Amino acid sequence: MKTRLLLISFLMIAATTFAQQKEDKSFSLTAGLVYNKSNMKFNTMTGVGLFFEPRLIVNERFVVGYRFEPMALAYGVAVYPGGCTEEHPRYPGMPSCREGANYVLNNYLFGDFRIGKAKYGPKGGLRQFYTGLSLNLYTHNRFIITSREPGNWKDTQRWVSNLGPGLRFGAYLGRIQINLSYNLSGKDFQPFLGSSIGYQIFR
């Protein structure tokens, strides 16, 4: 966390160089890189990916938007009852888990509140912190059990989706955006910390 705060402070200083024109539109689009970190257990959300974030600037304080993150996971394990071991405790000779897709699709609807007075660089670029809340939808393709019989089971590969809330904190640095988040992700995924850096490609 200290490293991330130092990075934000450094970029706040460097933002003067990259500052662009003062905000004069109500819509913007930012794209960039994401790293999400959770426990390296079953149903992990640890991975790297991209993000695309269109935002509607309501006024100088409030921003609403949508964020899409296609993520490559560290691994894509779907857990079956009994934990993930080489043999299932109830069904000898059967594995207790199978690997699902090594990617997850994250979707966020968010509202941000800009903190303090906006500051502008020599060229008018916005420099300001913000915080916000989000409602998140996570989808992952994995194996799930469809029926159980003594000594056997049947499974199928399906999309699994969970909803969860999130907390955002970040900074606008001219066209650069830094974002940190903490996200709850439902029973099928690990809660995770998110970090990203992006560039405003449309405004």
C-alpha positions as CSV (number, residue, x, y, z in Angstrom):
1,M,0.0,0.0,0.0
2,K,2.9,2.4,0.8
3,T,4.4,1.7,-2.6
4,R,1.1,2.6,-4.3
5,L,0.7,5.8,-2.3
6,L,4.2,6.8,-3.2
7,L,3.4,6.1,-6.9
8,I,0.3,8.3,-6.8
9,S,2.3,11.1,-5.2
10,F,5.0,10.9,-7.8
11,L,2.6,10.9,-10.6
12,M,0.7,13.9,-9.2
13,I,4.0,15.8,-9.5
14,A,4.7,14.4,-13.0
15,A,1.2,15.2,-14.2
16,T,2.1,18.8,-14.8
17,T,4.1,17.7,-17.8
18,F,1.2,15.7,-19.3
19,A,-1.6,18.1,-18.4
20,Q,-4.2,18.7,-21.2
21,Q,-7.0,21.1,-21.7
22,K,-9.5,21.9,-19.0
23,E,-12.6,19.7,-18.9
24,D,-15.2,21.0,-21.3
25,K,-17.2,17.9,-22.1
26,S,-19.5,15.7,-20.1
27,F,-18.2,12.3,-21.4
28,S,-14.8,10.7,-21.3
29,L,-13.2,7.3,-22.0
30,T,-10.2,5.9,-20.2
31,A,-8.3,2.6,-21.0
32,G,-5.4,1.0,-19.3
33,L,-3.8,-1.9,-17.4
34,V,-5.2,-3.7,-14.3
35,Y,-3.6,-5.9,-11.7
36,N,-6.0,-7.6,-9.2
37,K,-4.8,-9.5,-6.1
38,S,-6.6,-12.0,-3.8
39,N,-5.6,-15.0,-1.8
40,M,-4.0,-17.6,-3.9
41,K,-6.7,-20.2,-3.0
42,F,-9.4,-21.8,-5.0
43,N,-11.6,-19.4,-6.9
44,T,-8.8,-16.8,-6.9
45,M,-9.3,-13.4,-8.5
46,T,-5.5,-12.7,-8.9
47,G,-4.7,-11.8,-12.4
48,V,-3.8,-9.2,-15.0
49,G,-5.8,-7.6,-17.7
50,L,-7.1,-4.5,-19.4
51,F,-9.9,-2.0,-18.5
52,F,-12.2,0.3,-20.5
53,E,-14.0,3.0,-18.5
54,P,-16.5,5.3,-20.1
55,R,-17.6,8.1,-17.6
56,L,-20.3,10.7,-17.6
57,I,-19.2,13.8,-15.8
58,V,-22.4,15.0,-14.0
59,N,-20.8,18.1,-12.5
60,E,-17.5,19.2,-10.9
61,R,-18.1,16.8,-8.0
62,F,-19.9,13.7,-9.3
63,V,-19.0,11.2,-11.9
64,V,-20.9,8.0,-12.9
65,G,-19.7,5.3,-15.3
66,Y,-19.2,1.7,-16.3
67,R,-15.9,-0.3,-16.2
68,F,-15.2,-3.5,-18.1
69,E,-12.2,-5.7,-17.2
70,P,-11.3,-8.8,-19.2
71,M,-8.8,-10.5,-16.8
72,A,-6.4,-13.4,-17.3
73,L,-6.4,-15.4,-14.0
74,A,-3.5,-17.0,-12.2
75,Y,-5.5,-20.2,-12.5
76,G,-9.2,-21.1,-13.0
77,V,-10.1,-23.7,-10.4
78,A,-13.7,-24.6,-9.6
79,V,-14.0,-26.2,-6.2
80,Y,-16.2,-29.2,-5.5
81,P,-17.4,-30.4,-2.1
82,G,-14.6,-31.7,0.0
83,G,-12.0,-29.2,-1.1
84,C,-9.5,-29.5,-4.0
85,T,-7.5,-32.7,-3.5
86,E,-6.2,-35.5,-5.7
87,E,-9.1,-37.7,-4.6
88,H,-12.6,-36.8,-3.5
89,P,-13.3,-38.0,0.1
90,R,-16.8,-39.3,-0.8
91,Y,-16.0,-40.7,-4.3
92,P,-12.7,-42.7,-4.3
93,G,-10.8,-42.5,-7.5
94,M,-12.5,-39.2,-8.5
95,P,-10.8,-35.8,-8.4
96,S,-12.5,-33.2,-6.2
97,C,-12.1,-30.3,-8.6
98,R,-11.6,-29.5,-12.2
99,E,-10.0,-26.5,-13.9
100,G,-12.3,-23.9,-15.4
101,A,-11.4,-21.1,-17.8
102,N,-8.3,-19.1,-16.9
103,Y,-10.1,-15.8,-17.4
104,V,-12.9,-13.8,-15.8
105,L,-15.0,-10.9,-17.0
106,N,-15.5,-8.1,-14.5
107,N,-18.2,-5.4,-14.9
108,Y,-18.6,-2.4,-12.6
109,L,-21.3,0.3,-12.4
110,F,-19.8,3.1,-10.2
111,G,-20.3,6.6,-8.9
112,D,-17.4,8.8,-7.9
113,F,-17.1,11.9,-5.7
114,R,-14.3,14.2,-6.3
115,I,-12.4,15.2,-3.2
116,G,-11.4,18.8,-2.4
117,K,-10.8,21.7,-4.8
118,A,-9.9,20.9,-8.3
119,K,-6.4,22.0,-9.4
120,Y,-5.2,22.5,-12.9
121,G,-1.7,22.3,-14.4
122,P,-0.2,25.1,-16.6
123,K,-2.0,23.6,-19.6
124,G,-5.3,23.2,-17.7
125,G,-5.1,19.4,-17.0
126,L,-7.2,18.3,-14.0
127,R,-5.4,17.0,-10.9
128,Q,-7.8,15.8,-8.2
129,F,-8.4,12.8,-5.9
130,Y,-11.7,10.9,-5.9
131,T,-13.5,8.2,-4.0
132,G,-16.5,6.1,-4.9
133,L,-18.7,3.0,-4.7
134,S,-19.4,0.4,-7.3
135,L,-21.8,-2.5,-7.9
136,N,-19.8,-5.3,-9.6
137,L,-20.8,-8.3,-11.7
138,Y,-18.2,-11.1,-12.1
139,T,-18.6,-14.0,-14.6
140,H,-16.4,-17.1,-15.0
141,N,-16.7,-20.2,-17.1
142,R,-16.2,-23.3,-14.9
143,F,-17.2,-26.9,-14.2
144,I,-20.2,-27.3,-11.8
145,I,-21.9,-30.5,-10.5
146,T,-25.3,-31.2,-12.1
147,S,-26.1,-34.5,-10.4
148,R,-24.6,-36.9,-7.7
149,E,-24.9,-40.6,-7.5
150,P,-23.2,-43.1,-5.2
151,G,-19.7,-43.5,-6.4
152,N,-20.1,-41.1,-9.3
153,W,-21.2,-37.6,-10.4
154,K,-21.9,-35.6,-13.5
155,D,-20.7,-32.1,-14.2
156,T,-21.0,-29.6,-17.0
157,Q,-19.2,-26.4,-17.9
158,R,-21.2,-23.2,-17.4
159,W,-20.9,-19.5,-16.8
160,V,-21.1,-18.6,-13.1
161,S,-21.9,-15.0,-12.1
162,N,-21.8,-13.2,-8.8
163,L,-22.7,-9.7,-7.6
164,G,-20.7,-7.7,-5.0
165,P,-20.0,-4.1,-3.9
166,G,-16.7,-2.3,-4.2
167,L,-14.9,0.8,-2.8
168,R,-12.8,2.9,-5.2
169,F,-10.1,5.5,-4.5
170,G,-7.9,7.2,-7.1
171,A,-6.5,10.3,-8.7
172,Y,-6.9,12.2,-12.0
173,L,-3.4,13.4,-13.2
174,G,-4.1,15.3,-16.4
175,R,-5.0,12.5,-18.8
176,I,-3.6,9.8,-16.5
177,Q,-5.9,8.0,-14.0
178,I,-4.7,5.9,-11.1
179,N,-7.3,3.7,-9.3
180,L,-7.2,1.5,-6.3
181,S,-10.2,-0.6,-5.1
182,Y,-11.4,-3.2,-2.7
183,N,-14.1,-5.6,-4.0
184,L,-16.3,-8.2,-2.5
185,S,-17.2,-10.8,-5.0
186,G,-19.8,-13.3,-3.7
187,K,-19.5,-16.9,-2.7
188,D,-17.9,-18.2,-5.9
189,F,-14.9,-15.8,-6.0
190,Q,-12.3,-14.4,-3.6
191,P,-12.6,-10.8,-2.5
192,F,-9.7,-8.8,-4.0
193,L,-7.7,-5.6,-4.1
194,G,-7.6,-3.9,-7.5
195,S,-5.0,-1.5,-8.9
196,S,-4.9,0.1,-12.4
197,I,-3.3,2.9,-14.4
198,G,-5.0,4.3,-17.5
199,Y,-4.9,7.0,-20.1
200,Q,-7.9,9.2,-21.1
201,I,-8.2,8.4,-24.9
202,F,-11.3,10.4,-25.4
203,R,-12.7,13.6,-23.8
